[in-house]
Amino acid sequence: MRSIIYKLSVASLLMVAACSTPQKTVYFKDTMPQNPSVIVEDMERRKETTLLPDDILAIKVSTISSILDKEGMNPAPIFNLGGTAYSITPSSGLGATNTAQNLGYLIDQNGFIDYPVIGKIKVSGLTLRQLKDLLADKLRAYVKDPVVEANIINFRVTVVGEVAHPGFVVAPNQKLSVIDAIAAAGDIPITGRKDNVLIVRETEGKREYARLNLNSRTVFSSPYFYLKQNDYVYVEPARIRKQETNDFMRVYLPIISTLLSTVLAVYGIIAISKQ
């Protein structure tokens, strides 16, 4: 009799464990100590975004006057192109990017843009601040005291896998963390793994793969926490999601587990009453 009760107990526990919810579903678990003390950590300054091939630039040049235009008109507008504004939202298509490409300066595969009057300029590898200074220096030959503004208007990453809204996420200020991207994609449901998020990054002919554990606050110090343009973010499905395609595991196993637990309880009561 004890052997039967033991076997039923083991079977019941195994089935309950199989149906249990994944444990690794909480962000930054190690930031939640038992006491309410505040945790303070030093953090490095985020590196400025550098320009890459296939980036599309919105460039605006303004000046208070012109000293070279004989007709007394300001020639600065001929240098302006782009300016589309974006918000951090997921997109399921390429429409926004195609629109941006028609309104901006595309950096070619060799890192150049074709700029009016000046011609081809090597900009790949520069920060936006360096680009502004470079253009301002070159434009002083054509306009007086030029003020240059520049932005990457197709700064985007792709979020796929176990998120609510897979697709593109575009950031207007060139600052996008993995948390921002996942939040814009609708967050990771309970069926996704937060402890093993994959980042795929292509840089200068190399492809890098990095795994981030969003259960731990150490993710904030990862060089992959802040995303770069054209990064891929993949959220792996948890075990419970993989079981959804199996009707037995999804429908019948919980019923069988409940019945076994009930039988075990009744059997145990009967066995005790006979003693």
Residue pairs with C-beta under 8 A, 6 or more apart in sequence:
1 271
4 267
5 264
5 267
5 268
5 271
8 260
8 263
8 264
8 267
9 264
11 260
12 257
12 260
12 261
12 264
15 253
15 256
15 257
15 260
16 257
16 261
18 249
18 253
18 257
19 253
19 254
19 257
21 190
21 240
22 190
22 193
22 238
22 239
22 240
24 193
24 194
24 195
24 215
24 238
25 190
25 194
25 238
26 194
26 215
27 194
27 214
27 215
28 214
28 215
28 216
28 217
28 219
29 215
29 216
30 215
30 216
30 217
30 218
31 39
31 217
33 39
39 217
41 217
41 220
43 220
43 221
44 221
46 175
46 226
47 226
48 127
48 128
48 129
49 127
49 128
49 152
49 155
49 174
49 175
49 228
49 229
50 125
50 126
50 127
51 57
51 107
51 111
51 123
51 124
51 125
51 126
51 127
51 128
51 131
51 152
52 107
52 124
52 203
52 228
52 229
52 230
53 107
53 108
53 109
53 110
53 111
53 124
54 106
54 107
54 109
54 154
54 230
55 106
55 107
55 152
55 154
55 155
55 229
56 82
56 97
56 100
56 101
56 104
56 105
56 106
56 107
56 152
56 153
56 154
57 82
57 104
57 105
57 106
57 107
57 113
57 123
57 131
57 150
57 151
57 152
57 153
58 81
58 82
58 83
58 84
58 103
58 104
58 105
58 150
58 151
58 152
58 153
59 79
59 80
59 81
59 82
59 104
59 105
59 115
59 135
59 148
59 149
59 150
60 80
60 82
60 83
60 148
60 149
60 150
61 76
61 77
61 79
61 80
61 135
61 139
61 143
61 146
61 147
61 148
61 149
62 76
62 146
62 147
62 149
63 74
63 76
63 143
63 144
63 145
63 146
63 147
64 144
64 145
65 74
65 144
65 145
66 72
66 73
66 74
66 75
66 76
66 143
66 144
67 144
68 75
68 142
68 143
69 75
74 143
75 142
75 143
76 143
76 146
78 116
78 117
79 115
79 116
79 117
79 139
81 103
81 104
81 105
82 100
82 103
82 104
82 105
82 151
82 153
83 103
83 153
84 99
84 100
84 103
84 104
84 153
85 172
86 96
86 100
86 153
86 170
86 171
86 172
87 170
87 172
88 169
88 170
88 171
88 172
88 176
88 180
88 184
89 169
89 170
89 184
90 159
90 165
90 166
90 167
90 168
90 169
90 184
90 185
90 186
91 167
91 168
91 169
91 170
92 165
92 166
92 167
92 168
93 167
93 168
94 168
96 168
96 170
97 154
97 156
97 168
97 170
100 153
100 154
101 154
103 153
104 153
104 154
105 113
105 114
105 115
106 113
107 113
107 123
107 124
110 122
110 124
111 122
111 123
111 124
111 125
112 120
112 121
112 122
112 123
112 124
113 120
113 121
113 123
114 120
115 121
115 135
117 142
118 138
118 139
121 134
121 135
121 138
123 131
123 134
126 134
128 150
128 151
128 152
128 174
131 148
131 150
132 148
132 149
132 150
135 146
135 148
135 150
136 146
136 147
136 148
139 146
139 148
140 146
151 172
151 174
152 174
152 229
153 172
154 170
154 229
155 170
155 171
155 172
155 174
155 176
155 229
156 168
156 169
156 170
156 171
156 229
156 230
157 168
157 169
157 176
157 181
157 227
157 228
157 229
157 230
157 231
157 232
157 233
158 167
158 168
158 169
158 230
158 231
158 232
158 233
159 166
159 167
159 168
159 169
159 181
159 182
159 184
159 185
159 233
159 235
160 166
160 232
160 233
160 234
160 235
161 192
161 233
161 234
161 235
161 236
161 237
162 188
162 189
162 191
162 192
162 193
162 235
162 236
162 237
162 238
162 241
163 182
163 185
163 186
163 187
163 188
163 189
163 192
163 235
164 185
164 186
164 187
164 189
165 185
165 186
166 185
167 185
169 176
169 180
169 181
169 184
169 185
171 180
174 229
175 226
176 226
176 227
177 225
177 226
177 227
178 197
178 199
178 212
178 214
178 219
178 224
178 225
178 226
178 227
178 233
179 214
179 225
181 227
181 233
182 188
182 197
182 214
182 233
182 235
188 194
188 214
188 235
190 238
190 240
191 237
191 238
191 240
191 241
191 244
192 235
192 236
192 237
192 238
192 241
193 235
193 236
193 237
193 238
194 213
194 214
194 215
194 235
195 213
195 214
195 215
196 211
196 212
196 213
196 236
197 211
197 212
197 213
197 214
197 233
197 234
197 235
197 236
198 209
198 210
198 211
198 212
198 232
198 233
198 234
198 235
198 236
199 208
199 209
199 210
199 211
199 212
199 224
199 227
199 231
199 232
199 233
200 207
200 208
200 209
200 231
200 232
200 234
201 207
201 208
201 210
201 224
201 228
201 231
201 232
202 208
202 230
203 228
210 222
210 223
210 224
212 219
212 222
212 224
212 225
213 219
219 225
227 233
243 249
243 250
244 250
